[in-house]
Amino acid sequence: MNLTSIKENIKKRGLIGAIKSYTKKFLETNSPNDSADSHPYTILLLTNKDSDNVGDQVIEACDVSILHAIMKNLNITNYKIVSKPATIVKEPYDQPTGAHLDHARQLIQESDIVIYGGTPVFNYLYQTFYKRTSLTIDIAREYDKPVILSAIGVDRYDEGNEKCARIIEAINQPHVKMVTTRDNFDTLIKFRSPDNPDLPMDTVSDPAVFAGPVFRPFLSEKSGSTKKIGLFILRRNGFTDNHFDLPGSKAAQFWIDLAAELERRVYDYEFLTSGHFGDEAFLDYMIRTYNVPSAKCIFNVNSPEFLAEKIASYDGVVSCRLHPSIISFALNVPSIGINWNNKVSGFYHNIGYDNRVLYAEDLSVPDVADTLEKIMKEGIQKDEDFIMSVYRTLFQALKDILAPDSDLVPYTLTELSEKLPPYGGTSEKEQLAKLRRKFRRTYQGYNKLFDKLSNQ
């Protein structure tokens, strides 16, 4: 399957028809039979697939594709992947028994392996992810189910923090078979207990580095003679919340000035987000308050294929959010990351492009524009070993569990790119569910603000 054949198929069947034909072909040749007796292996995949941040949805799609490729690599055909949000454990998290855990228990009991894929499962500083992660791992131990944590996000290590200690206790249980991070290995390694020195840990690439082959049915060649830049903004208080002196008014002016500079240099541009409702609210604020042309703004980025399609249409990207940068890298679109969170600078460091990170406290429109022009000329060079790290480590962990006596080796990058099944597209039912969750989170944000104002 090449770009020409894909174009011909789309022309013949239409986009949806072409996607369905590719999905059918893949299922016929790669996927297991769906009868109950033919599924000795059930993989429970836990991700942030229900997040408004569409980058998390891209991760989930790539995780599913990677797992299918690994099972094919292991010559295992009788399996199924059950993909669920990492929120299967419900509150109250401090109660290890009760009806609120029935659904999670059923899913874990019916699975053979539990895999966390590309999720911030350790977060304890400002969030409660650590509670539900720890409880999920505890339940898996009750049913003697191995757990793999692949390409996860980590918070800083704090030896005296009870929340941090809870995570350390959970991941050092014997049924946890591997922990890898897309973030800082020096931080991750501190979570390994001295009594558990053989627990495999490593730094790996984000699953979204495979967005190219996974979303190939939705990608097309760039059109137009004028180069276009995608500008991914961050919510109004995103920088100040992370202790950078860049309030909403300054951030808005920066984006407006950058757009004007790009126009002066004869580039086209679009403002957009990766789906977070707070980012979209700021984009609307810029239109209403600063007269940013609405025709230059893209709203409602609510599906992973649409995000990949938009990024592929750009010649360059400037992004605050991490995953537009990762997807840009995957699609060979040079990007600049504006650092407001050390995960942004960490990613660019891992891919060998520290010079493509600019820091919020030192932002200069001419510097951003100059850097953008420079990197578009340079293009992107990729380290195959780094890209394959998320696949290689997950392959090894699953091989140790499912085929410990096998002498099979991981696919090469070329082989894997051909074996990864494409994403089948977001169904109408899924799209409605995404919008419903997004609206409810927006309502929740409004109600919290209203309560805060009412109590003043």
C-alpha positions in Angstrom: 0.0 0.0 0.0 1.5 3.3 -1.1 0.3 6.9 -1.4 -0.8 6.5 -5.0 -2.9 3.4 -4.3 -4.4 5.1 -1.3 -5.3 8.2 -3.4 -6.9 5.9 -6.0 -8.9 4.0 -3.4 -10.2 7.3 -1.8 -11.1 8.6 -5.3 -13.0 5.4 -6.0 -14.7 4.8 -2.7 -14.6 8.1 -0.9 -12.6 8.6 2.3 -14.9 6.7 4.6 -15.3 3.8 2.1 -11.5 3.6 1.7 -10.9 3.5 5.5 -13.5 0.7 5.8 -11.8 -1.3 3.0 -8.4 -1.0 4.7 -9.8 -1.9 8.1 -11.6 -4.9 6.6 -8.4 -6.0 4.9 -6.4 -5.7 8.0 -8.9 -7.6 10.1 -9.0 -10.4 7.6 -5.3 -10.8 7.6 -4.1 -9.7 11.0 -6.8 -9.8 13.6 -8.0 -12.7 15.7 -11.2 -14.6 15.2 -13.9 -13.0 17.5 -15.4 -16.2 18.8 -15.2 -16.7 22.5 -13.2 -20.0 22.3 -10.5 -18.4 20.2 -9.3 -15.8 22.7 -7.0 -17.4 25.2 -5.2 -14.0 25.7 -7.0 -10.8 26.6 -4.9 -7.7 26.9 -6.5 -4.9 29.0 -5.1 -1.6 27.7 -5.5 1.5 30.0 -4.9 4.9 28.5 -6.3 8.5 28.7 -8.4 7.8 25.7 -11.4 9.7 27.2 -9.3 12.9 27.5 -10.3 16.1 25.7 -6.7 16.5 24.8 -6.7 14.7 21.5 -3.0 13.9 21.8 -4.0 11.3 24.4 -6.4 9.8 21.9 -3.5 9.6 19.4 -1.5 7.7 22.0 -4.3 5.2 22.5 -4.7 4.6 18.7 -0.9 4.1 18.4 -0.9 1.8 21.5 -3.5 -0.4 20.0 -1.7 -0.6 16.7 1.6 -1.4 18.4 0.0 -4.2 20.4 -1.4 -5.8 17.3 2.0 -5.6 15.7 3.7 -7.2 18.7 1.2 -10.1 18.8 1.9 -10.7 15.1 5.6 -10.4 15.8 5.1 -13.2 18.4 3.1 -15.3 16.0 0.1 -15.1 18.4 -3.2 -14.9 16.6 -5.7 -15.8 19.3 -6.1 -12.7 21.4 -8.1 -9.6 21.9 -7.3 -6.1 23.0 -9.8 -4.4 25.4 -9.0 -0.7 25.4 -10.4 1.3 28.3 -9.8 4.6 30.0 -7.4 4.5 32.9 -10.3 5.6 35.1 -11.8 2.2 35.4 -11.3 2.5 39.2 -13.9 4.9 40.6 -13.9 7.0 43.7 -13.6 6.7 46.7 -10.0 5.5 45.9 -9.2 5.0 49.6 -11.8 2.2 49.9 -10.3 -1.0 48.5 -13.6 -2.9 48.5 -17.1 -2.0 47.5 -19.5 -1.8 44.5 -17.5 1.2 43.1 -14.8 -1.3 42.1 -17.0 -4.0 40.6 -16.5 -2.9 37.0 -12.7 -2.6 37.4 -12.5 -6.0 39.1 -14.5 -7.6 36.3 -12.3 -6.1 33.6 -9.1 -7.2 35.3 -10.4 -10.7 36.2 -11.3 -11.3 32.6 -7.9 -10.1 31.3 -4.6 -11.9 31.1 -2.4 -8.9 31.1 -2.9 -5.2 32.2 -1.0 -2.6 30.3 -0.8 1.1 31.0 0.1 2.9 27.8 1.4 6.4 27.7 -0.5 7.8 30.7 0.6 10.0 33.6 -0.1 7.3 36.1 2.3 8.5 38.8 0.9 12.1 39.1 0.4 12.9 42.8 1.6 16.5 43.2 -1.6 18.1 42.0 -3.7 15.2 40.8 -5.1 11.9 42.2 -3.9 9.6 39.4 -1.5 7.9 41.8 -4.5 6.7 43.9 -6.4 5.0 41.1 -3.1 3.6 39.6 -2.1 2.0 42.9 -5.5 0.6 43.5 -5.7 -0.9 40.0 -2.3 -2.5 40.5 -3.5 -3.9 43.8 -6.6 -5.4 42.2 -4.4 -7.0 39.5 -2.4 -8.7 42.2 -5.5 -10.2 43.8 -6.2 -11.9 40.5 -2.6 -12.7 39.7 -2.5 -10.6 36.6 0.9 -9.2 35.3 1.0 -5.5 34.9 3.2 -3.5 32.4 3.6 0.3 32.6 4.8 1.5 29.2 5.9 5.0 28.2 4.2 6.5 31.3 4.5 10.1 32.6 6.1 10.6 36.1 6.0 13.2 38.8 9.1 14.2 40.7 10.4 11.8 43.4 9.9 12.9 47.0 11.1 10.3 49.5 9.2 11.8 52.5 5.8 12.2 50.6 3.2 9.6 51.6 1.6 9.9 48.1 4.9 9.1 46.5 5.4 6.2 48.8 2.1 4.8 47.8 3.2 4.6 44.1 6.6 3.1 45.1 4.8 0.4 47.1 2.4 -0.4 44.2 4.9 -0.6 41.3 7.4 -2.7 43.3 5.0 -5.6 43.7 6.1 -8.8 42.0 3.4 -8.9 39.4 4.6 -5.6 37.9 6.9 -6.7 35.1 8.2 -3.5 33.6 8.0 0.3 34.0 9.2 2.6 31.2 8.8 6.4 30.9 8.7 8.9 28.1 10.0 11.4 30.6 13.0 11.5 32.9 14.7 8.2 33.6 16.8 9.7 36.4 13.5 10.4 38.2 11.9 7.0 37.3 14.8 5.0 38.6 14.3 6.5 42.1 10.9 4.8 42.3 12.5 1.3 42.1 12.9 -0.2 45.5 16.3 -1.4 46.6 14.6 -4.7 47.4 13.5 -5.0 43.7 16.7 -4.4 41.7 15.6 -6.6 38.8 12.4 -4.6 37.9 13.1 -3.5 34.2 13.0 0.3 33.8 14.0 2.4 30.8 13.4 5.7 28.9 11.4 5.1 25.7 9.8 7.1 22.9 6.2 8.2 23.1 3.8 5.8 21.2 2.7 8.7 19.1 6.0 8.6 17.3 4.3 6.0 15.1 1.4 8.4 14.2 2.6 8.4 10.5 1.9 4.7 9.7 -1.0 4.5 12.1 -2.9 7.5 10.6 -1.7 7.0 7.0 -5.3 6.7 5.5 -5.9 10.3 6.6 -2.8 11.9 5.4 -2.3 13.7 2.1 0.3 15.7 0.4 0.5 19.4 1.2 -1.3 21.7 -1.2 -0.6 25.3 -2.2 2.6 27.2 -3.0 2.6 29.3 0.2 4.0 27.5 3.3 1.5 27.2 6.2 2.3 27.2 9.9 0.2 25.6 12.6 0.2 27.6 15.8 -1.0 25.5 18.8 -1.9 27.8 21.7 -2.2 27.1 25.4 -5.1 28.0 27.8 -5.2 31.5 29.1 -3.6 30.8 32.5 -1.4 27.9 31.4 1.9 29.7 31.8 1.1 31.5 35.0 -0.2 28.2 36.5 3.3 26.8 35.9 5.0 29.8 37.4 6.0 31.6 34.2 5.4 35.3 33.9 3.3 35.2 30.8 -0.4 36.0 31.7 -3.1 35.6 29.1 -2.8 39.2 27.9 0.9 38.8 27.1 0.4 35.4 25.6 -2.4 36.7 23.3 -0.2 39.6 22.2 2.7 37.2 21.5 0.6 35.0 19.2 -0.9 38.0 17.4 2.6 39.5 16.8 3.9 36.1 15.7 1.1 35.8 13.2 1.8 39.3 11.8 5.5 38.5 11.5 4.7 35.3 9.6 2.5 37.2 7.2 5.2 39.8 6.7 7.5 36.9 5.8 4.9 35.6 3.3 3.7 32.5 5.3 0.2 31.4 5.9 -0.9 30.3 9.3 -3.7 28.9 11.4 -4.4 29.1 15.1 -5.7 25.9 16.6 -5.5 23.6 19.7 -5.2 19.9 20.4 -8.7 19.8 21.8 -8.5 20.9 25.4 -11.6 23.1 26.1 -9.5 25.6 28.1 -7.3 26.1 25.0 -10.3 26.5 22.8 -11.8 29.0 25.2 -8.6 31.1 25.0 -8.8 31.0 21.2 -12.3 32.3 21.3 -11.2 35.0 23.8 -8.5 36.1 21.3 -11.1 36.4 18.5 -13.5 38.4 20.7 -11.0 40.6 22.6 -8.1 41.0 20.1 -10.0 40.8 16.8 -8.1 37.7 15.6 -9.7 36.7 12.3 -12.0 33.7 13.0 -11.2 32.4 9.5 -7.6 31.8 10.8 -8.8 29.8 13.7 -9.6 26.0 13.8 -12.0 24.9 16.5 -13.4 21.5 17.4 -10.3 19.3 17.1 -12.1 16.4 18.6 -10.7 13.3 16.8 -7.2 11.9 16.5 -7.4 11.5 12.7 -8.4 15.2 12.3 -5.4 16.3 14.5 -3.0 14.2 12.5 -4.6 15.4 9.2 -4.2 19.1 10.2 -0.6 18.7 11.3 0.3 16.9 8.1 -1.0 19.8 6.1 1.5 22.2 7.7 5.1 23.0 6.7 6.0 24.0 10.3 4.5 24.0 13.8 4.8 26.1 16.9 3.2 24.4 19.9 2.9 24.8 23.6 1.2 21.4 24.1 3.5 18.4 23.9 1.7 16.1 21.6 1.4 18.4 18.6 5.2 18.5 18.7 5.4 14.7 18.9 2.9 14.1 16.1 4.8 16.7 14.0 8.0 14.8 14.5 6.2 11.6 13.5 4.9 13.2 10.4 8.2 14.9 9.5 6.9 18.4 10.1 9.6 20.6 11.8 8.3 22.1 15.0 9.2 24.5 17.8 8.2 23.7 21.4 7.4 26.5 23.8 8.5 25.2 27.1 6.0 25.7 30.0 6.5 22.2 31.4 9.7 20.2 31.5 8.1 17.4 29.5 8.3 19.6 26.5 12.0 20.3 26.8 12.5 16.6 27.7 11.0 15.4 24.5 13.1 17.7 22.3 16.2 16.6 24.2 15.3 12.9 23.6 15.0 13.5 19.8 18.3 15.5 19.7 16.7 18.9 19.1 17.3 21.0 22.2 17.7 24.0 20.0 14.1 23.7 18.9 12.8 24.5 22.4 12.1 28.1 23.3 11.3 29.2 26.8 8.3 31.1 27.9 10.2 33.6 29.9 12.4 34.6 27.0 10.0 34.6 24.1 10.8 36.9 21.2 8.8 37.0 18.0 11.8 37.5 15.7 13.6 34.6 17.4 10.7 32.3 16.9 10.2 33.3 13.3 14.0 33.0 12.6 14.2 29.6 14.3 11.1 28.4 12.4 12.6 29.3 9.0 15.9 27.6 10.0 14.4 24.3 11.1 12.1 24.1 8.0 15.2 24.3 5.9 17.0 21.7 8.0 14.1 19.2 8.1 14.1 16.3 10.6 16.7 13.5 11.2 15.5 10.6 13.3 17.3 8.2 15.6 15.8 4.7 14.7 17.0 3.2 18.0 15.1 5.9 20.0 11.9 5.6 17.9 11.9 1.8 18.3 12.5 1.9 22.1 8.8 1.9 23.0 8.1 -1.1 20.7 11.2 -3.0 21.6 10.7 -2.8 25.4 7.0 -3.7 25.2 7.8 -6.5 22.8 10.3 -7.9 25.3 7.9 -7.6 28.3 5.1 -9.4 26.4 7.5 -12.0 25.1 8.7 -12.8 28.6 5.1 -13.3 29.7 3.5 -15.0 26.6 6.4 -16.7 24.9 9.3 -16.9 27.3 11.0 -19.8 25.4 10.8 -18.1 22.0 13.8 -16.9 20.2 11.8 -14.3 18.2 13.3 -10.8 17.9 11.5 -7.5 17.4 10.7 -6.2 13.9 13.0 -3.6 12.4 11.6 -0.1 12.0 11.0 -0.8 8.3 9.1 -4.0 9.0 7.1 -2.4 11.8 6.0 0.5 9.7 4.5 -1.9 7.3 3.0 -4.2 10.0 1.3 -1.5 12.1 -2.5 -1.6 11.3 -4.0 1.8 10.4 -6.5 3.5 12.7 -10.0 2.8 11.5 -11.5 6.2 12.2 -13.8 7.7 14.8 -17.4 6.4 14.5 -20.4 8.7 14.8 -21.2 7.1 18.2 -17.6 7.6 19.5 -17.7 11.2 18.2 -20.9 12.0 20.1 -19.4 10.4 23.3 -16.3 12.6 23.0 -18.4 15.7 22.6 -20.6 14.8 25.5 -17.6 14.3 27.8 -16.1 17.6 26.6 -19.3 19.6 27.2 -19.7 18.1 30.7 -16.1 19.0 31.6 -16.8 22.5 30.3 -19.9 22.7 32.4 -17.9 21.5 35.4 -15.4 24.2 34.9 -18.1 26.9 34.6 -19.8 25.6 37.8 -16.5 25.6 39.7 -15.9 29.2 38.6 -19.5 30.2 39.6 -19.1 28.6 43.0 -15.8 30.4 43.5 -17.3 33.8 42.6 -20.4 33.1 44.8 -18.2 32.4 47.8 -16.2 35.6 47.5 
